[in-house]
Amino acid sequence: MSVENKNLSEGYWDIVMKQFRKKKLAVWSLRFFYFMLALALLADFVANEKPYYCQYKGNTYFPLFRGIAVDYGFANWNSEFVNADWINMEFETAIFPPVTYSATTIDIANSQYKGPFDEQEIKSFHRKHFMGTDQIGRDVAAGMVFGTRIALLVGVISMAISSIIGIFLGAISGYFGDERLQISRASLWLNVAFFFFAWYYAFQNRAYQLSDSMNGSFTVFFAQIGLSVLIFCIVMFIPNLIAFGLKRIGFLGKKVAIPLDILVMRSIEVINSIPITLLILSLVAILKKPSILWVMVIIGFTGWTGIAKYVRAELLRVRNLEYIEASQSFGFSEWRIIFKHALPNSLSPVLISIAFGIAGAILVESGLSFLGIGVQAELQTWGKLLSQAREEVSAWWLAIFPGVAIFISVTVFNLIGEGLTDAMDPRLKQ
């Protein structure tokens, strides 16, 4: 096969990956991301005070695996381990994880800021705190491992929420513009009139239930939100049912254009004008029990604007191409054209925005944890480790290790974003 025919047979993503591999820093950054992802997923197996396997009083146990099953309600502890002091237990034989402490394990014998090179009161070398401890004796290395999980959770989940909102709003804004989405006057007027009733019965009338659920579990809150959304949709179905009959009247059936592009772009300007930290502070004032999940939700619901702009710009270009016009000529619905034909060919810039967005979300979470906002007290995060360094200036390890982790993580995602930017630039394809 000739070089020319080989290039013609290559798909778009084959070309993108070939260009991406030319960026060595981006490739190594992607590999480091895979390492972070594996560390986050396997955090319980990397840092844990329980051994993988042990011989205790002549019996064989697998405490780490048993502990995970107990946490999820699938098993119960044996009587020997109900109130076990894992740090000081004497095993006949044991195989431990690389870090022999979890993020919440307190080693009282090594409290009051033991550094990595300080003399530590340990029974064996495998119990050494290789990155030191904090004031109450928690292992910094374990906190770093579980902090990786929190950082990636915040980055990935918040950007997943942002992507769903941004892609949808950007797609309808770019495809329909201000003129292409038209509904009858009867539908418009009735929907506007019933909107206030729907909002009142779905959200305003249920404000107490929604506020109370925010202090409960995340599942309860989403169940209440889902119920409110269901009530809203049911109430809004009524005007559309009435309008179906009224639109046959000439004046009421006349089409009116909905300026979707203006509405979405003005919404973007409003969202961008609200500081994320201010929103989180306001939420913390309402909530009795802070949760890292609320931080993810707020970052997600305020971080979609950049993705929406990218998708909107792509849809403005794509909607006038030949294959879109061909789909319209076949009589396909506008929504099918958007989600099956136009949108799949417009998502390339979204990957770039997501990469930069994850880096930004990690920075926001670290800053909030540093300030002690919106994070449960029992969670160890990079920002919380940094905040402990303020209390003891000589505990350099509490500033160096999480600070370097935040710097490397943000740099890695920025390099991945820059690599994708260059790989998807048509001017650089050779």
Secondary structure, 3 states (H helix, E strand, C coil): CCHHHHHHHCCHHHHHHHHHHCCHHHHHHHHHHHHHHHHHHCHHHHECCCCCEEEECCEEECHHHHHHHHHCCCCCCCHHHCCCCCCCCCCCEEECCCECCCCCCECHHHCCCCCCCCCCCCCCHHHCCCCCECCCCEEHHHHHHHHHHHHHHHHHHHHHHHHHHHHHHHHHHHHHCCCCCEEEHHHHHHHHHHHHHHHHHHHHCCHHHHHHHHCCCHHHHHHHHHHHHHHHHHHHHHHHHHHHHHCCCHHHHCEEECCHHHHHHHHHHHHHCCCHHHHHHHHHHHCCCCCHHHHHHHHHHHCCHHHHHHHHHHHHHHCCCHHHHHHHHCCCCHHHHHHHHHHHHCCHHHHHHHHHHHHHHHHHHHHHHHHCCCCCCCCCCHHHHHHHHCCCCCCCHHHHHHHHHHHHHHHHHHHHHHHHHHHCCHHHCC
